[in-house]
Amino acid sequence: MIEVKNLSKFFGSTPAISDVTFSVREGEILGFLGPNGAGKTTTMRILSGYIPATAGTATIGEYEVHQHSLAVRKRIGYLPERPPLYLDMTVKGFLGFVTELKGVPRRDRAYRVNTTIERCFLEEKRHTLIRKLSKGYRQRVGIAQAIVHDPPVIILDEPTIGLDPRQMIEVRNLIKSLAGKHTIILSTHLLSEASVISDRVTIISNGKVVTSNTPDHLMKELAGGGGYTLNVGGDIDVVKSTLNTLPEISSVTVSPLENSDRYQVQITCVPDTEPGDKIATFIVNSGLHLYEMQREKPTLEDVFLELTNQAETEDANKQLVKTNNE
């Protein structure tokens, strides 16, 4: 449904994004994840037709964004980082106004407004002035204006920014309810948001895409198989040499605990293995004391930090080489 190929945008000589490539399948939610300043908003603005790209192509359905801008805009719903709301209008009046702007046929406008109000859980606020709404409700109205014309593609730029935890959960549930019927691209710098909402995640850093896959796949492939943290007492050298013989274990790190005769043992496992029972058996059979054993699984945060740190290091090295050559 969405195809982005080699997209770049320069402001003067400064690149905001460089050679960005990714795709979103029909009915899928793609989390576009990156730190602040990574290029997320620039990409969203290009996809929505708000600004042109310097190079590359972006296609929504069968339409290229820049060649068929008006056709694309009819097929997308866009929520920018700051929702475009008229504060002195009621929720119902504002959404009715938006249906006119979006070219919804007059006979369908009331139905689209009422349906959207229900989908966004705004029934009790339909006659309330938008300026009197809380930020969470305003965000719902922002999403409502993006979907009131029932577009096949929805583009959401940081939809939960500034919300309290309860409001964030409500908006996330609303977005998840839109999946399937709509293709959604969701930009965020919140790891929890990307992992909870998205079917797939594309991670961008310093204006470049560093990877794209499902959250589970990224965690398995890039953060390894996780491991175990143990608190043990006794002859630790015996434990380390024994554990290293297990094929499911890729590394063992031992650290003495302060003011104690115990040790912390950090074990990294081979992906897709669960050797916890073997580890516990080896520890006990070695005559040591096992005081604590905790399973440590990789998180999307581990993947995010690993990839963005790698990208920053590579960019720094390239800049150093360029400077030295000059």
C-alpha positions as a Markdown table, in Angstrom:
| # | Residue | x | y | z |
|---|---|---|---|---|
| 1 | Met | 0.0 | 0.0 | 0.0 |
| 2 | Ile | 2.9 | 2.4 | 0.8 |
| 3 | Glu | 6.2 | 2.2 | -1.0 |
| 4 | Val | 9.1 | 4.5 | -0.1 |
| 5 | Lys | 12.2 | 4.2 | -2.2 |
| 6 | Asn | 15.5 | 6.1 | -1.7 |
| 7 | Leu | 13.7 | 9.2 | -0.3 |
| 8 | Ser | 16.0 | 12.1 | 0.6 |
| 9 | Lys | 15.3 | 15.6 | 1.8 |
| 10 | Phe | 17.9 | 18.4 | 2.1 |
| 11 | Phe | 17.4 | 21.8 | 3.8 |
| 12 | Gly | 20.1 | 23.7 | 2.1 |
| 13 | Ser | 23.2 | 21.5 | 2.4 |
| 14 | Thr | 21.9 | 19.7 | 5.5 |
| 15 | Pro | 20.3 | 16.3 | 5.0 |
| 16 | Ala | 17.1 | 15.7 | 7.1 |
| 17 | Ile | 16.7 | 12.2 | 5.7 |
| 18 | Ser | 18.9 | 10.3 | 3.3 |
| 19 | Asp | 18.1 | 7.3 | 1.0 |
| 20 | Val | 15.1 | 6.2 | 3.2 |
| 21 | Thr | 13.4 | 3.0 | 1.9 |
| 22 | Phe | 10.6 | 1.0 | 3.5 |
| 23 | Ser | 7.1 | -0.3 | 2.7 |
| 24 | Val | 3.8 | -0.9 | 4.5 |
| 25 | Arg | 1.4 | -3.7 | 3.5 |
| 26 | Glu | -2.3 | -3.2 | 3.2 |
| 27 | Gly | -4.1 | -3.3 | 6.6 |
| 28 | Glu | -0.8 | -3.2 | 8.5 |
| 29 | Ile | 0.4 | -0.8 | 11.3 |
| 30 | Leu | 4.0 | 0.2 | 10.8 |
| 31 | Gly | 5.8 | 1.9 | 13.7 |
| 32 | Phe | 8.3 | 4.4 | 12.4 |
| 33 | Leu | 10.6 | 4.5 | 15.4 |
| 34 | Gly | 13.5 | 6.9 | 16.1 |
| 35 | Pro | 15.0 | 9.4 | 18.5 |
| 36 | Asn | 14.1 | 13.0 | 18.4 |
| 37 | Gly | 15.6 | 14.6 | 15.3 |
| 38 | Ala | 16.0 | 11.3 | 13.4 |
| 39 | Gly | 13.9 | 12.4 | 10.5 |
| 40 | Lys | 10.5 | 11.0 | 11.4 |
| 41 | Thr | 8.4 | 14.1 | 11.0 |
| 42 | Thr | 10.2 | 15.1 | 7.7 |
| 43 | Thr | 9.2 | 11.7 | 6.3 |
| 44 | Met | 5.6 | 12.0 | 7.4 |
| 45 | Arg | 5.4 | 15.5 | 5.9 |
| 46 | Ile | 6.7 | 14.2 | 2.6 |
| 47 | Leu | 4.2 | 11.3 | 2.6 |
| 48 | Ser | 1.3 | 13.6 | 3.3 |
| 49 | Gly | 2.3 | 15.9 | 0.5 |
| 50 | Tyr | 3.1 | 18.8 | 2.9 |
| 51 | Ile | 6.6 | 19.2 | 1.6 |
| 52 | Pro | 8.4 | 17.8 | -1.5 |
| 53 | Ala | 11.3 | 15.4 | -1.3 |
| 54 | Thr | 14.7 | 16.3 | -2.8 |
| 55 | Ala | 15.1 | 12.9 | -4.3 |
| 56 | Gly | 13.5 | 9.5 | -4.3 |
| 57 | Thr | 9.9 | 8.4 | -4.6 |
| 58 | Ala | 6.9 | 7.7 | -2.3 |
| 59 | Thr | 3.9 | 5.8 | -3.6 |
| 60 | Ile | 0.5 | 5.4 | -1.8 |
| 61 | Gly | -1.6 | 2.9 | -3.6 |
| 62 | Glu | -1.0 | 3.4 | -7.3 |
| 63 | Tyr | -0.2 | 7.1 | -6.9 |
| 64 | Glu | 3.2 | 8.7 | -6.6 |
| 65 | Val | 2.9 | 11.4 | -3.9 |
| 66 | His | 4.5 | 14.3 | -5.9 |
| 67 | Gln | 3.1 | 13.5 | -9.3 |
| 68 | His | -0.4 | 12.9 | -8.1 |
| 69 | Ser | -0.5 | 15.0 | -4.9 |
| 70 | Leu | -4.3 | 15.8 | -4.9 |
| 71 | Ala | -5.2 | 12.1 | -5.6 |
| 72 | Val | -3.0 | 11.0 | -2.7 |
| 73 | Arg | -4.4 | 13.6 | -0.3 |
| 74 | Lys | -7.9 | 12.2 | -0.9 |
| 75 | Arg | -6.7 | 8.8 | 0.1 |
| 76 | Ile | -4.9 | 9.6 | 3.3 |
| 77 | Gly | -5.8 | 10.9 | 6.7 |
| 78 | Tyr | -3.0 | 12.9 | 8.4 |
| 79 | Leu | -2.5 | 13.8 | 12.0 |
| 80 | Pro | 0.5 | 16.1 | 12.4 |
| 81 | Glu | 2.4 | 16.4 | 15.7 |
| 82 | Arg | 0.1 | 19.3 | 16.6 |
| 83 | Pro | -3.6 | 18.4 | 15.8 |
| 84 | Pro | -5.1 | 21.0 | 13.4 |
| 85 | Leu | -8.2 | 22.0 | 15.4 |
| 86 | Tyr | -10.5 | 24.9 | 15.5 |
| 87 | Leu | -11.0 | 25.5 | 19.2 |
| 88 | Asp | -14.2 | 27.6 | 19.0 |
| 89 | Met | -16.1 | 24.9 | 17.1 |
| 90 | Thr | -17.9 | 21.9 | 18.7 |
| 91 | Val | -16.6 | 18.4 | 18.0 |
| 92 | Lys | -19.6 | 17.7 | 15.7 |
| 93 | Gly | -19.4 | 21.0 | 13.9 |
| 94 | Phe | -15.7 | 20.7 | 13.3 |
| 95 | Leu | -15.9 | 17.2 | 11.9 |
| 96 | Gly | -18.8 | 18.3 | 9.7 |
| 97 | Phe | -16.6 | 21.1 | 8.4 |
| 98 | Val | -13.7 | 18.6 | 7.7 |
| 99 | Thr | -16.0 | 16.4 | 5.7 |
| 100 | Glu | -16.7 | 19.4 | 3.4 |
| 101 | Leu | -13.0 | 20.0 | 3.1 |
| 102 | Lys | -12.3 | 16.4 | 2.3 |
| 103 | Gly | -15.0 | 16.3 | -0.4 |
| 104 | Val | -17.3 | 13.8 | 1.3 |
| 105 | Pro | -20.7 | 13.9 | -0.6 |
| 106 | Arg | -23.3 | 15.9 | 1.2 |
| 107 | Arg | -25.6 | 12.9 | 1.6 |
| 108 | Asp | -22.9 | 11.0 | 3.4 |
| 109 | Arg | -21.6 | 13.7 | 5.7 |
| 110 | Ala | -23.9 | 13.2 | 8.7 |
| 111 | Tyr | -23.3 | 9.4 | 8.6 |
| 112 | Arg | -19.5 | 9.9 | 8.4 |
| 113 | Val | -19.5 | 12.4 | 11.3 |
| 114 | Asn | -21.7 | 10.2 | 13.6 |
| 115 | Thr | -19.7 | 7.0 | 12.7 |
| 116 | Thr | -16.4 | 8.7 | 13.4 |
| 117 | Ile | -17.6 | 10.1 | 16.7 |
| 118 | Glu | -18.6 | 6.6 | 17.8 |
| 119 | Arg | -15.3 | 5.1 | 16.6 |
| 120 | Cys | -13.3 | 7.7 | 18.5 |
| 121 | Phe | -15.4 | 7.4 | 21.7 |
| 122 | Leu | -16.5 | 11.1 | 21.5 |
| 123 | Glu | -20.2 | 10.6 | 22.0 |
| 124 | Glu | -20.5 | 12.5 | 25.2 |
| 125 | Lys | -18.4 | 15.4 | 23.8 |
| 126 | Arg | -20.0 | 15.8 | 20.4 |
| 127 | His | -21.6 | 19.2 | 21.4 |
| 128 | Thr | -18.6 | 20.4 | 23.5 |
| 129 | Leu | -16.4 | 23.2 | 22.3 |
| 130 | Ile | -13.0 | 21.8 | 21.4 |
| 131 | Arg | -11.2 | 24.5 | 23.6 |
| 132 | Lys | -12.9 | 23.0 | 26.6 |
| 133 | Leu | -11.6 | 19.5 | 26.0 |
| 134 | Ser | -8.7 | 17.9 | 27.7 |
| 135 | Lys | -5.6 | 17.1 | 25.7 |
| 136 | Gly | -6.5 | 13.4 | 25.5 |
| 137 | Tyr | -9.9 | 14.3 | 24.0 |
| 138 | Arg | -8.3 | 16.8 | 21.6 |
| 139 | Gln | -6.0 | 14.1 | 20.4 |
| 140 | Arg | -9.0 | 11.9 | 19.8 |
| 141 | Val | -10.6 | 14.7 | 17.8 |
| 142 | Gly | -7.3 | 15.0 | 15.9 |
| 143 | Ile | -7.5 | 11.3 | 14.9 |
| 144 | Ala | -11.2 | 11.7 | 14.1 |
| 145 | Gln | -10.5 | 14.5 | 11.6 |
| 146 | Ala | -7.9 | 12.2 | 10.0 |
| 147 | Ile | -10.4 | 9.3 | 9.5 |
| 148 | Val | -13.7 | 11.0 | 9.0 |
| 149 | His | -13.6 | 10.6 | 5.2 |
| 150 | Asp | -12.7 | 6.9 | 5.7 |
| 151 | Pro | -9.3 | 7.0 | 3.9 |
| 152 | Pro | -7.4 | 3.7 | 3.1 |
| 153 | Val | -4.2 | 5.2 | 4.6 |
| 154 | Ile | -3.7 | 6.9 | 7.9 |
| 155 | Ile | -0.5 | 8.8 | 8.8 |
| 156 | Leu | 0.0 | 9.6 | 12.5 |
| 157 | Asp | 2.9 | 11.7 | 13.7 |
| 158 | Glu | 3.6 | 11.2 | 17.4 |
| 159 | Pro | -0.1 | 10.7 | 18.3 |
| 160 | Thr | 0.4 | 10.2 | 22.0 |
| 161 | Ile | 2.9 | 12.9 | 22.7 |
| 162 | Gly | 2.2 | 14.9 | 25.9 |
| 163 | Leu | -0.6 | 12.6 | 27.1 |
| 164 | Asp | -0.8 | 11.1 | 30.6 |
| 165 | Pro | -0.5 | 7.2 | 30.9 |
| 166 | Arg | -4.3 | 6.7 | 30.9 |
| 167 | Gln | -4.8 | 8.9 | 27.9 |
| 168 | Met | -1.9 | 7.1 | 26.1 |
| 169 | Ile | -3.6 | 3.8 | 26.6 |
| 170 | Glu | -6.9 | 5.0 | 25.3 |
| 171 | Val | -5.4 | 6.5 | 22.2 |
| 172 | Arg | -3.3 | 3.4 | 21.5 |
| 173 | Asn | -6.4 | 1.2 | 21.8 |
| 174 | Leu | -8.2 | 3.5 | 19.4 |
| 175 | Ile | -5.3 | 3.3 | 16.8 |
| 176 | Lys | -5.3 | -0.5 | 17.1 |
| 177 | Ser | -9.0 | -0.7 | 16.5 |
| 178 | Leu | -8.4 | 1.0 | 13.1 |
| 179 | Ala | -6.0 | -1.7 | 11.9 |
| 180 | Gly | -7.1 | -4.1 | 9.1 |
| 181 | Lys | -9.5 | -1.7 | 7.4 |
| 182 | His | -6.9 | 1.0 | 7.3 |
| 183 | Thr | -3.2 | 1.0 | 6.5 |
| 184 | Ile | -1.4 | 3.0 | 9.2 |
| 185 | Ile | 2.0 | 4.5 | 9.6 |
| 186 | Leu | 2.7 | 5.7 | 13.1 |
| 187 | Ser | 5.8 | 7.8 | 13.9 |
| 188 | Thr | 7.0 | 7.7 | 17.5 |
| 189 | His | 10.1 | 7.9 | 19.7 |
| 190 | Leu | 8.4 | 5.8 | 22.4 |
| 191 | Leu | 9.6 | 2.2 | 22.4 |
| 192 | Ser | 6.6 | 0.9 | 24.3 |
| 193 | Glu | 4.3 | 2.4 | 21.8 |
| 194 | Ala | 6.0 | 0.9 | 18.8 |
| 195 | Ser | 6.1 | -2.6 | 20.4 |
| 196 | Val | 2.5 | -2.6 | 21.6 |
| 197 | Ile | 0.7 | -1.1 | 18.6 |
| 198 | Ser | 2.8 | -2.0 | 15.5 |
| 199 | Asp | 2.8 | -5.1 | 13.4 |
| 200 | Arg | 6.2 | -4.1 | 12.1 |
| 201 | Val | 8.8 | -1.6 | 13.1 |
| 202 | Thr | 11.1 | 0.5 | 10.9 |
| 203 | Ile | 13.9 | 2.2 | 12.9 |
| 204 | Ile | 15.5 | 5.4 | 11.7 |
| 205 | Ser | 18.6 | 7.1 | 13.0 |
| 206 | Asn | 20.3 | 10.3 | 11.8 |
| 207 | Gly | 18.0 | 10.4 | 8.8 |
| 208 | Lys | 18.7 | 6.8 | 7.7 |
| 209 | Val | 16.7 | 3.6 | 8.0 |
| 210 | Val | 18.8 | 1.1 | 10.0 |
| 211 | Thr | 16.4 | -1.9 | 10.0 |
| 212 | Ser | 12.8 | -2.9 | 9.5 |
| 213 | Asn | 11.0 | -6.1 | 10.8 |
| 214 | Thr | 8.5 | -7.3 | 13.3 |
| 215 | Pro | 9.3 | -6.4 | 17.0 |
| 216 | Asp | 9.8 | -10.1 | 17.9 |
| 217 | His | 12.1 | -10.8 | 15.0 |
| 218 | Leu | 14.2 | -7.7 | 15.8 |
| 219 | Met | 14.6 | -8.8 | 19.4 |
| 220 | Lys | 15.6 | -12.3 | 18.5 |
| 221 | Glu | 18.0 | -11.4 | 15.7 |
| 222 | Leu | 19.7 | -8.4 | 17.2 |
| 223 | Ala | 19.4 | -8.7 | 20.9 |
| 224 | Gly | 20.3 | -12.4 | 21.0 |
| 225 | Gly | 18.5 | -14.9 | 23.1 |
| 226 | Gly | 18.6 | -13.0 | 26.4 |
| 227 | Gly | 20.0 | -14.9 | 29.3 |
| 228 | Tyr | 20.0 | -15.4 | 33.1 |
| 229 | Thr | 21.3 | -13.5 | 36.1 |
| 230 | Leu | 22.4 | -15.7 | 39.0 |
| 231 | Asn | 23.4 | -15.1 | 42.5 |
| 232 | Val | 25.7 | -17.9 | 43.6 |
| 233 | Gly | 28.2 | -18.8 | 46.3 |
| 234 | Gly | 31.2 | -21.2 | 46.3 |
| 235 | Asp | 34.0 | -22.0 | 43.9 |
| 236 | Ile | 33.0 | -19.9 | 41.0 |
| 237 | Asp | 35.8 | -21.1 | 38.7 |
| 238 | Val | 34.2 | -24.5 | 38.7 |
| 239 | Val | 30.8 | -23.0 | 37.7 |
| 240 | Lys | 32.3 | -20.9 | 34.9 |
| 241 | Ser | 34.2 | -23.7 | 33.3 |
| 242 | Thr | 31.2 | -26.1 | 33.6 |
| 243 | Leu | 28.6 | -23.6 | 32.2 |
| 244 | Asn | 30.8 | -22.8 | 29.2 |
| 245 | Thr | 30.5 | -26.4 | 28.0 |
| 246 | Leu | 26.7 | -26.1 | 27.5 |
| 247 | Pro | 25.9 | -25.6 | 23.8 |
| 248 | Glu | 22.9 | -23.3 | 24.6 |
| 249 | Ile | 25.2 | -20.7 | 26.3 |
| 250 | Ser | 27.2 | -18.2 | 24.3 |
| 251 | Ser | 28.9 | -16.4 | 27.2 |
| 252 | Val | 29.4 | -16.3 | 30.9 |
| 253 | Thr | 30.5 | -13.3 | 32.9 |
| 254 | Val | 31.3 | -13.5 | 36.7 |
| 255 | Ser | 31.4 | -10.5 | 39.0 |
| 256 | Pro | 32.1 | -10.6 | 42.8 |
| 257 | Leu | 29.4 | -8.9 | 44.9 |
| 258 | Glu | 30.6 | -6.3 | 47.3 |
| 259 | Asn | 30.8 | -7.2 | 51.0 |
| 260 | Ser | 29.9 | -10.7 | 50.3 |
| 261 | Asp | 31.3 | -14.1 | 49.4 |
| 262 | Arg | 28.8 | -14.5 | 46.6 |
| 263 | Tyr | 29.1 | -13.8 | 42.9 |
| 264 | Gln | 26.8 | -12.5 | 40.2 |
| 265 | Val | 26.8 | -14.7 | 37.1 |
| 266 | Gln | 25.5 | -13.1 | 33.9 |
| 267 | Ile | 24.7 | -15.7 | 31.2 |
| 268 | Thr | 23.9 | -15.0 | 27.6 |
| 269 | Cys | 22.0 | -17.7 | 25.7 |
| 270 | Val | 21.9 | -18.8 | 22.1 |
| 271 | Pro | 18.7 | -17.5 | 20.5 |
| 272 | Asp | 15.6 | -19.7 | 20.8 |
| 273 | Thr | 17.0 | -21.7 | 23.7 |
| 274 | Glu | 15.8 | -22.1 | 27.3 |
| 275 | Pro | 18.5 | -23.9 | 29.2 |
| 276 | Gly | 17.4 | -22.7 | 32.7 |
| 277 | Asp | 16.9 | -26.2 | 34.1 |
| 278 | Lys | 20.3 | -27.3 | 32.9 |
| 279 | Ile | 22.0 | -24.3 | 34.4 |
| 280 | Ala | 20.3 | -24.8 | 37.8 |
| 281 | Thr | 21.2 | -28.5 | 37.7 |
| 282 | Phe | 24.8 | -27.8 | 36.9 |
| 283 | Ile | 25.1 | -25.3 | 39.7 |
| 284 | Val | 23.6 | -27.6 | 42.4 |
| 285 | Asn | 25.6 | -30.6 | 41.2 |
| 286 | Ser | 28.8 | -28.6 | 41.4 |
| 287 | Gly | 28.2 | -28.2 | 45.2 |
| 288 | Leu | 27.5 | -24.4 | 45.0 |
| 289 | His | 24.7 | -22.5 | 46.5 |
| 290 | Leu | 22.1 | -21.0 | 44.2 |
| 291 | Tyr | 20.5 | -18.0 | 46.0 |
| 292 | Glu | 18.7 | -16.4 | 43.0 |
| 293 | Met | 18.1 | -17.0 | 39.3 |
| 294 | Gln | 16.3 | -14.6 | 37.1 |
| 295 | Arg | 15.5 | -14.9 | 33.3 |
| 296 | Glu | 16.5 | -11.9 | 31.3 |
| 297 | Lys | 14.8 | -11.4 | 28.0 |
| 298 | Pro | 15.8 | -8.8 | 25.4 |
| 299 | Thr | 13.5 | -5.9 | 24.9 |
| 300 | Leu | 12.9 | -3.6 | 21.9 |
| 301 | Glu | 14.8 | -1.0 | 23.9 |
| 302 | Asp | 17.9 | -3.2 | 23.7 |
| 303 | Val | 17.5 | -3.5 | 19.9 |
| 304 | Phe | 16.9 | 0.3 | 19.6 |
| 305 | Leu | 19.9 | 1.3 | 21.5 |
| 306 | Glu | 22.1 | -1.3 | 19.8 |
| 307 | Leu | 21.1 | -0.2 | 16.3 |
| 308 | Thr | 21.1 | 3.6 | 16.9 |
| 309 | Asn | 24.5 | 3.4 | 18.6 |
| 310 | Gln | 25.8 | 1.4 | 15.7 |
| 311 | Ala | 24.4 | 4.0 | 13.2 |
| 312 | Glu | 25.9 | 6.9 | 15.2 |
| 313 | Thr | 29.3 | 5.2 | 15.4 |
| 314 | Glu | 29.3 | 4.5 | 11.6 |
| 315 | Asp | 28.4 | 8.1 | 10.8 |
| 316 | Ala | 31.1 | 9.4 | 13.2 |
| 317 | Asn | 33.7 | 7.2 | 11.5 |
| 318 | Lys | 32.6 | 8.3 | 8.0 |
| 319 | Gln | 32.8 | 11.9 | 9.1 |
| 320 | Leu | 36.3 | 11.4 | 10.6 |
| 321 | Val | 37.5 | 9.7 | 7.4 |
| 322 | Lys | 36.1 | 12.6 | 5.3 |
| 323 | Thr | 37.8 | 15.2 | 7.5 |
| 324 | Asn | 41.1 | 13.4 | 7.3 |
| 325 | Asn | 40.9 | 13.2 | 3.5 |
| 326 | Glu | 40.2 | 16.9 | 3.3 |
